[in-house]
Amino acid sequence: MHGLVVYTWEKYLRERYGEQFLSWYRDSMGQPQDNQPLIEHIYLDEEVVRGVMLASQAQGVSVDQLLREYGRYFITNITTNHRCAYLLDSVTSGRDLLLKMGEAHAQMHRASEMVTPPLFRYEKAPDDPLAFFLIYQNGRTLCSLLYGAIEGAAERYGETVQIEELACMKQGAEACVLKVRFFPGKRSGLQDPEANRKRKRQRELAEMVLQVLPEDPQQALMLYDLLAIMRRGQHELLQASTLRPSALLIALQQLQAAGLVASTGLNSNEPLDRRRYWRVPAAPHLR
């Protein structure tokens, strides 16, 4: 399970049930109180499932309800909004976000075989131009989380969504099949002009990083090597004197969340300034 999921799961527990519950949860899971999950680590699925079961029993809430709430939270919380900005800012609707998520999950696995996000596919609904079928087949059977993520996608873009469950693995089906319809609505508060300008500049920086990074892992660059190359690049959108290591690191992290950049920091305690980064070729159908 990707570290972003584990990190935001504990963040959800803190915001939903309070700091005291999170402290009890960490004790019960055998985790040090001062040791937060690391976003760039991969965790065992079994441990995550055990944590969900533990929280469900402690709060008297069904696993399905808990996962659905968390799925919605995952899409809308500030951490995902920041880490996945390169992906989230490339679309303007819940429908497009789901389609892009399917591509991004495949690309993340392409970046590292250790990353095994859920894979799903889509089919158009022949009788309804607003609808499509989402087909999810995964041994984790976390379809309730996916259900909540769909609701979160609609919430993020100020839309409403109608979800019809046609088949479920928990009931013996080979795959979960959802018929999904998004309906336009009032856009959310993501339209702040200054915030949009900052996100646009950050995305432009990320695009420049992709141009500079090598594809060959043997030629991977450390943060300050990349910084030096970009400062010499004389790109018209780049003010070299104002390019900070922190902004460059954010761009690298957001590209990693999209599966477009890989690093030696995955599942390691390597210092940030010693990690090496390289570009991951896009899958043929995404080029």
C-alpha positions in Angstrom: 0.0 0.0 0.0 1.4 3.4 -1.0 2.6 5.6 1.9 0.3 8.4 0.8 -2.7 6.2 1.6 -1.3 5.2 5.0 -0.4 8.8 5.9 -3.7 10.2 5.0 -5.5 7.3 6.7 -4.0 8.3 10.0 -4.7 11.9 9.3 -8.3 11.0 8.7 -8.5 9.1 12.0 -7.1 12.1 13.9 -9.5 14.6 12.3 -12.5 12.2 12.5 -12.0 10.7 16.0 -9.5 12.9 17.7 -5.8 12.8 18.9 -6.6 10.5 21.8 -8.0 7.9 19.5 -5.1 8.1 17.1 -2.7 7.6 20.1 -4.6 4.5 21.1 -4.7 3.3 17.5 -0.9 3.6 17.2 -0.4 1.8 20.5 -2.7 -1.0 19.4 -0.9 -1.3 16.1 2.5 -1.4 17.8 3.6 1.9 16.3 5.8 4.5 18.0 3.8 7.6 18.9 6.3 9.9 17.3 6.7 7.9 14.1 4.3 9.1 11.4 3.9 7.0 8.2 6.2 8.0 5.4 4.6 9.0 2.2 7.5 7.6 0.1 7.3 4.2 1.7 5.4 1.1 0.7 3.5 -0.7 3.5 2.1 -4.2 3.7 -1.6 -4.5 2.7 -2.2 -6.8 5.6 -1.2 -4.1 8.1 -3.4 -1.6 6.5 -6.4 -4.0 6.5 -5.7 -4.8 10.2 -5.7 -1.1 11.0 -9.1 -0.6 9.3 -10.6 -3.6 11.2 -9.2 -2.2 14.4 -10.7 1.2 13.9 -14.0 -0.3 12.8 -14.4 -2.4 15.9 -13.3 0.4 18.2 -15.7 3.0 16.8 -18.6 0.6 16.1 -18.7 1.6 12.5 -18.8 -0.9 9.7 -15.7 -1.4 7.6 -17.6 -0.4 4.4 -18.8 2.9 6.0 -15.3 3.7 7.3 -13.6 3.0 4.0 -16.3 5.0 2.1 -15.7 8.0 4.4 -12.0 7.7 4.1 -12.2 7.4 0.3 -14.0 10.7 0.1 -11.5 12.2 2.5 -8.5 10.9 0.5 -9.6 12.8 -2.6 -10.5 16.1 -0.9 -7.9 16.5 1.9 -5.1 19.0 1.7 -2.2 16.5 1.7 -3.5 14.7 -1.4 -4.3 18.1 -2.9 -0.7 19.1 -2.5 1.1 15.9 -3.3 -1.1 15.0 -6.3 -1.4 18.5 -7.7 0.2 17.7 -11.0 -2.5 15.1 -11.6 -5.4 17.0 -10.0 -4.7 20.2 -11.8 -4.7 18.5 -15.2 -8.5 17.9 -15.1 -11.6 20.0 -14.4 -14.3 17.4 -13.6 -14.9 14.4 -11.4 -15.3 12.2 -14.5 -12.0 13.3 -16.0 -10.3 12.7 -12.6 -11.4 9.1 -12.5 -10.2 8.5 -16.0 -6.9 10.1 -15.2 -6.5 8.1 -12.0 -6.7 4.9 -13.9 -3.9 6.1 -16.1 -1.8 7.3 -13.2 -2.2 4.1 -11.2 -0.8 2.1 -14.2 2.0 4.7 -14.6 2.9 4.4 -10.8 3.4 0.7 -11.2 5.5 1.3 -14.2 7.7 3.6 -12.1 8.2 0.9 -9.4 7.0 -2.7 -9.2 6.7 -2.2 -5.4 3.8 0.1 -6.0 0.6 -1.8 -6.7 -2.3 0.6 -6.8 -5.7 -0.7 -7.7 -6.3 -1.0 -11.4 -9.7 -0.4 -13.0 -11.1 0.1 -16.5 -14.0 2.0 -18.0 -16.6 1.3 -20.6 -19.1 3.8 -22.1 -22.7 3.3 -21.2 -24.4 3.0 -24.6 -27.8 4.2 -23.4 -26.6 7.2 -21.4 -24.0 9.8 -22.6 -23.5 11.1 -19.1 -22.7 7.6 -17.7 -19.9 5.1 -17.8 -19.2 1.8 -16.3 -16.2 1.5 -13.9 -14.9 -2.1 -13.6 -12.7 -2.8 -10.6 -11.0 -6.1 -10.0 -8.5 -6.4 -7.2 -7.8 -8.9 -4.4 -8.0 -6.2 -1.8 -11.8 -5.9 -2.4 -11.6 -2.2 -1.3 -14.6 -1.3 -3.4 -16.1 0.8 -0.6 -13.0 3.0 -0.7 -13.4 3.4 -4.4 -17.1 4.3 -3.9 -16.0 7.1 -1.5 -13.3 8.3 -3.8 -15.9 8.8 -6.6 -18.0 10.8 -4.2 -14.9 12.8 -3.3 -14.1 13.5 -7.0 -17.6 15.0 -7.4 -17.2 17.1 -4.2 -13.8 18.3 -5.3 -15.2 19.8 -8.5 -18.5 21.0 -7.1 -20.5 18.3 -8.9 -23.1 15.7 -7.9 -22.7 12.1 -8.7 -25.0 9.1 -9.0 -23.5 5.6 -8.4 -25.3 2.4 -9.2 -23.7 -0.9 -8.0 -24.3 -3.6 -10.6 -21.9 -6.3 -9.3 -19.6 -6.7 -6.3 -16.8 -9.1 -5.6 -17.9 -9.3 -2.0 -21.1 -11.0 -3.3 -19.3 -13.5 -5.4 -18.9 -11.5 -8.7 -15.6 -11.6 -10.6 -15.4 -7.8 -10.5 -17.1 -4.8 -9.0 -19.1 -2.9 -11.6 -20.4 0.6 -11.0 -22.4 2.7 -13.2 -21.4 6.3 -12.6 -23.0 9.6 -13.7 -21.6 13.0 -12.9 -23.8 16.1 -13.0 -22.4 19.7 -13.3 -22.8 22.0 -10.3 -21.3 25.0 -8.7 -17.5 24.9 -8.6 -15.8 24.6 -5.2 -13.4 27.0 -3.6 -10.5 26.0 -5.8 -11.0 29.0 -8.0 -9.0 31.5 -5.9 -7.0 33.5 -8.6 -3.8 33.8 -6.7 -3.8 30.2 -5.7 -4.4 29.2 -9.3 -1.5 31.3 -10.4 0.8 29.6 -7.9 -0.4 26.2 -9.0 0.2 27.1 -12.6 3.8 28.2 -11.9 4.4 25.0 -10.0 3.1 22.9 -12.9 5.3 24.8 -15.3 8.3 24.0 -13.1 7.3 20.4 -13.0 7.1 20.3 -16.8 10.6 21.8 -17.0 11.9 19.1 -14.6 10.6 16.4 -16.9 12.5 18.0 -19.8 15.8 17.9 -17.8 15.7 14.6 -16.0 17.3 11.6 -17.8 15.4 8.4 -18.4 18.4 6.2 -17.6 18.6 5.5 -13.8 22.3 5.2 -14.1 22.4 8.9 -15.0 19.9 10.0 -12.3 20.4 13.4 -10.7 20.5 14.5 -7.1 18.4 17.6 -6.1 21.2 20.1 -6.2 22.6 18.7 -9.5 19.2 19.2 -11.0 19.0 22.7 -9.5 22.3 23.7 -11.0 21.3 22.4 -14.5 18.0 24.3 -14.4 19.6 27.5 -13.3 21.9 27.3 -16.3 19.0 26.5 -18.6 17.9 30.1 -19.3 14.3 29.0 -19.8 12.0 31.9 -20.5 9.6 30.9 -17.7 12.3 30.4 -15.2 13.8 33.1 -13.1 17.0 31.3 -12.1 17.8 33.6 -9.2 14.5 32.8 -7.6 14.4 29.0 -8.1 14.6 27.5 -4.7 15.5 23.9 -3.7 12.1 23.6 -1.8 10.1 24.5 -5.0 12.1 22.0 -7.0 11.6 19.3 -4.4 7.8 19.9 -4.4 7.8 19.5 -8.2 9.7 16.2 -7.9 7.3 14.9 -5.2 4.3 15.8 -7.3 5.8 14.1 -10.4 6.5 11.0 -8.3 2.9 10.9 -7.2 1.9 10.8 -10.9 4.4 8.0 -11.6 6.4 10.2 -14.0 9.5 10.3 -11.8 11.2 7.7 -9.8 13.9 8.0 -7.0 16.2 6.0 -4.9 14.3 7.3 -1.8 11.4 4.8 -2.2 11.4 2.6 0.9 14.7 4.0 2.2 15.9 6.5 4.8 18.2 8.2 2.3 18.5 12.0 3.0 16.5 14.2 0.6 19.7 15.8 -0.8 21.3 12.5 -1.6 18.4 10.9 -3.4 18.7 10.5 -7.1 15.8 11.1 -9.5 15.1 10.0 -13.1 12.2 10.3 -15.5 9.9 7.3 -16.1 8.8 6.9 -19.7 5.1 7.2 -20.1 3.2 4.1 -21.1 2.8 3.9 -24.9 -1.0 4.6 -24.7 -0.3 7.8 -22.6 2.2 9.4 -24.9 
